[in-house]
Amino acid sequence: MAVYLTKESKVLVQGMTGAEGMKHTRRMLAAGTDVVGGVNPRKAGRTVDLDDRAVPVFGSVAEGMSATGADVSVVFVPPAFAKAAVVEAADAGIPLAVVITEGIPVHDAVAFHAHAKRRGTRVIGPNCPGLISPGQSNAGIIPADITKPGRIGLVSKSGTLTYQLMYELRDIGFTTCVGIGGDPVIGTTHIDCLEAFENDPETELVVLIGEIGGDAEERAAAYVRDHVTKPVVAYIAGFTAPEGKTMGHAGAIVSGSSGTARAKKAALEAVGVRVGATPTETARLVLDRLEHLE
């Protein structure tokens, strides 16, 4: 099984005709994703030849959903237009919107997240690599050829660390890998993914990747304590980050003891989550826990 994204998912790409949209639509198609169309009001009615596939362009998300039955949108539009794109997708009733765009103003993100929640649309991102259910579907920019289907669920703030853990654990494989993004305001959280993986019968273990800044990992630790029965292994990026300096993601800033890697590690270990000192050590901890499940 998989969470959020399966082989039955039908994907629209908002911004497909742009350079990034075209490149990653090709990669999604190569991974087996059922990309059923793009969205660009100025190019509606055209088709775009992507390798061996002619993909139609629709004038709106609603039009694309009506014509194809799409249930996922991947957003590649520029930051200035991202809010409008997500609002449009939510108003059309899309169940899942995956927002790859980075650099979206926080007030825009707050607005479209609130709107999407009211409309019943799950948002993943923004500023995220998307998600992949290996062997089934890939919505976003995650490389599809570095792992295989398997028994692990992965939720991560960091795109690069998502890829590294996928590769380190490629011999075991994953049910779904979700890159939730590292902006201050995101749609889908660690907790949302922990709940989904807990309810997925084929996910045997969950890898949680966090980083400095905020209290998402501490809240995830409390959720693990109260609701998760499956083993969880974690990695926290940022042990060497200087205080008061944003590192990488806009949400990765530490003030005093709040949001430090040490505080997050302590909170997770207090509820039985094993935390690796490096990604490679984290992978070894995963293998050790899986051996004890057999």
Beta strands, then each sheet from edge to edge (+ up, - down):
strand 1: 10-14
strand 2: 34-39
strand 3: 47-50
strand 4: 53-58
strand 5: 72-75
strand 6: 96-99
strand 7: 122-124
strand 8: 130-133
strand 9: 137-140
strand 10: 149-156
strand 11: 174-179
strand 12: 205-211
strand 13: 232-237
strand 14: 274-276
sheet 1: 3+ 4- 2- 1- 5- 6- 7-
sheet 2: 9+ 8- 11+ 10+ 12+ 13+ 14+
end
